[in-house]
Amino acid sequence: MNVSAQGIGKQFGRRPALVDFTCEFLSGSVTGVVGPNGSGKTTAFRIIAGLIHGAGRVVFDGKPLTEAVIPGRVLGAHLGMRAVHPKRAARAHLRMAARGMGVPDRRVEDVLTMVGLASVADDRPGGFSLGMSQRLALATALLGRPDVLLLDEPMNGLDIEGIAWLRCFLRRYADAGHVVIVSSHLLTEVETIADRIVILAEGRMVANSTMEGLRAGGGDQPRRRPVLRPCPAGPRSGAVRARRDHCAGGGGVGDRVGQRRGGAGRACGWHTAAGASHRGGVAGRCLPTTHSRAVAVRV
């Protein structure tokens, strides 16, 4: 199963949310779609899942999802946690979804165990933590044993152990011959498992490359030259971590940085790769993370 998004786009009123997004998602691979909030990730995912209409075309092995007899066996999507009734038990929610796909109830027990919710299967999701709600949404996406797994920021709210488990699970799922597409606003959440990284900014694709290509400052689809602009976070009082923490010298990619003595750094959404200094110019493509510098590189 291969997925092809061909020139998809969407405009809300006068504002383009996604412009000419073209990408191939291949069987046996994990593709990480990265960008700050508002960059078009969720819009792209909702078009791929057929939840909203837009320009362009999305095909699964050459056919639109609407031609699938049971779409849930082709595409399993996790695009948020609001599709669960807060007062319906987790097991009941999954059984309802399973019947809609023609999936037997024993599959419900399988996915509950798989995501680590078997012990709270009869609890109401309204009392779940954010991480538990993420696991329930993932369980719903897995019910039909789909060929394609489409997950919008699934690591949000997970603890360190949960993130490690999810990374391992997604890598194994792709290695079994499936397509995995996962988004994040942090590159560090997906760089260890992704075969390719797609970076979105202001609704446009600015890079489509392997991690090695990004670290080298390259990529298959460079779009626009980076421009220096004032950081939305603005200058901040208090100590900011040393430049080596901010720019991850030695060719690495920065993690969550910019923590101030008084609390966490404000999210700006941009960072440079390949150890580039904001003072000295741009050595690599801009990558999302969190920091609180007075100046950021933006594409």
Backbone hydrogen bonds, N-H to C=O, Kabsch-Sander energy under -0.5 kcal/mol:
donor,donor_aa,acceptor,acceptor_aa,energy
3,V,25,F,-2.9
4,S,59,V,-2.5
5,A,23,C,-2.9
6,Q,4,S,-0.6
6,Q,57,R,-3.3
7,G,5,A,-0.7
8,I,21,F,-2.2
9,G,55,A,-1.3
10,K,18,L,-2.1
12,F,15,R,-2.6
13,G,11,Q,-0.7
15,R,12,F,-1.9
17,A,10,K,-2.1
17,A,15,R,-0.5
18,L,10,K,-1.9
19,V,203,G,-3.1
21,F,8,I,-3.1
22,T,20,D,-0.7
23,C,5,A,-2.2
25,F,3,V,-3.3
26,L,24,E,-0.5
28,G,178,H,-1.7
29,S,26,L,-1.4
29,S,178,H,-0.5
31,T,29,S,-0.5
31,T,180,V,-2.7
32,G,30,V,-0.5
32,G,196,R,-2.7
33,V,31,T,-0.6
33,V,182,V,-2.7
34,V,32,G,-0.6
34,V,198,V,-3.3
35,G,184,S,-1.4
39,S,36,P,-1.6
44,A,40,G,-2.3
45,F,41,K,-2.3
46,R,42,T,-2.6
47,I,43,T,-1.9
48,I,44,A,-2.3
49,A,45,F,-2.3
50,G,47,I,-1.1
51,L,46,R,-2.4
52,I,46,R,-1.1
55,A,9,G,-2.1
57,R,6,Q,-1.6
59,V,4,S,-2.2
60,F,63,K,-3.7
61,D,2,N,-2.8
61,D,59,V,-0.6
63,K,60,F,-1.3
67,E,64,P,-1.7
68,A,65,L,-1.7
73,R,70,I,-2.2
74,V,70,I,-0.5
74,V,71,P,-1.4
75,L,71,P,-3.0
76,G,148,V,-3.1
77,A,75,L,-0.6
78,H,150,L,-2.9
84,V,81,M,-0.6
88,R,85,H,-1.5
89,A,87,K,-0.5
90,A,123,D,-2.0
91,R,121,A,-3.0
93,H,89,A,-2.6
94,L,90,A,-2.2
95,R,91,R,-2.3
96,M,92,A,-2.1
97,A,93,H,-2.1
98,A,94,L,-2.6
99,R,95,R,-2.2
100,G,96,M,-1.3
101,M,97,A,-0.8
101,M,98,A,-0.8
102,G,98,A,-0.7
102,G,99,R,-0.6
103,V,98,A,-3.0
107,R,104,P,-1.5
108,V,104,P,-0.6
108,V,105,D,-1.0
109,E,105,D,-1.2
110,D,106,R,-1.6
111,V,107,R,-2.4
112,L,108,V,-2.1
113,T,109,E,-1.9
114,M,110,D,-2.3
115,V,111,V,-2.2
116,G,113,T,-0.8
117,L,112,L,-2.9
118,A,112,L,-0.8
120,V,117,L,-1.3
121,A,118,A,-1.0
123,D,120,V,-1.8
126,G,86,P,-2.4
127,G,124,R,-2.0
128,F,125,P,-1.9
131,G,157,G,-0.5
133,S,129,S,-2.3
134,Q,130,L,-2.0
135,R,131,G,-1.8
136,L,132,M,-2.0
137,A,133,S,-2.2
138,L,134,Q,-2.1
139,A,135,R,-2.3
140,T,136,L,-2.0
141,A,137,A,-1.9
142,L,138,L,-1.6
143,L,139,A,-0.6
143,L,140,T,-0.9
145,R,142,L,-2.0
147,D,73,R,-0.9
148,V,74,V,-2.0
149,L,179,V,-3.0
150,L,76,G,-2.9
150,L,148,V,-0.5
151,L,149,L,-0.6
151,L,181,I,-2.9
152,D,78,H,-3.3
153,E,151,L,-0.8
153,E,183,S,-0.6
156,N,153,E,-1.1
158,L,155,M,-1.8
163,I,159,D,-2.6
164,A,160,I,-2.2
165,W,161,E,-2.4
166,L,162,G,-2.5
167,R,163,I,-2.6
168,C,164,A,-2.0
169,F,165,W,-2.6
170,L,166,L,-2.8
171,R,167,R,-2.1
172,R,168,C,-2.2
173,Y,169,F,-2.5
174,A,170,L,-2.1
175,D,171,R,-2.3
176,A,172,R,-1.1
177,G,174,A,-2.2
178,H,173,Y,-1.2
179,V,147,D,-2.7
180,V,29,S,-2.2
181,I,149,L,-3.0
182,V,31,T,-2.5
183,S,151,L,-2.2
184,S,33,V,-2.0
187,L,288,P,-1.2
189,E,186,L,-1.1
190,V,187,L,-1.4
191,E,187,L,-2.0
193,I,190,V,-1.2
194,A,190,V,-2.1
195,D,30,V,-2.7
196,R,30,V,-1.6
197,I,209,S,-3.9
198,V,32,G,-3.3
199,I,207,A,-2.3
200,L,34,V,-2.8
201,A,204,R,-2.6
203,G,39,S,-1.7
204,R,201,A,-1.8
206,V,199,I,-3.0
207,A,199,I,-1.2
209,S,197,I,-2.4
214,L,210,T,-2.0
215,R,211,M,-2.6
216,A,212,E,-1.6
217,G,214,L,-1.5
218,G,213,G,-2.8
220,D,208,N,-1.4
223,R,206,V,-0.6
227,V,298,R,-3.0
229,R,296,A,-1.4
231,C,294,A,-1.8
234,G,231,C,-1.4
245,D,242,A,-1.5
246,H,242,A,-1.7
247,C,243,R,-3.1
248,A,244,R,-0.7
249,G,244,R,-0.7
252,G,248,A,-1.1
257,V,255,D,-0.6
257,V,290,T,-2.1
260,R,263,G,-2.1
263,G,260,R,-1.3
269,G,289,T,-0.9
271,H,287,L,-0.6
273,A,285,R,-1.3
275,G,247,C,-0.5
275,G,252,G,-0.8
276,A,273,A,-1.4
281,G,277,S,-0.9
283,A,281,G,-0.5
285,R,214,L,-0.5
287,L,271,H,-5.2
291,H,266,R,-0.6
296,A,229,R,-1.4
298,R,227,V,-1.7
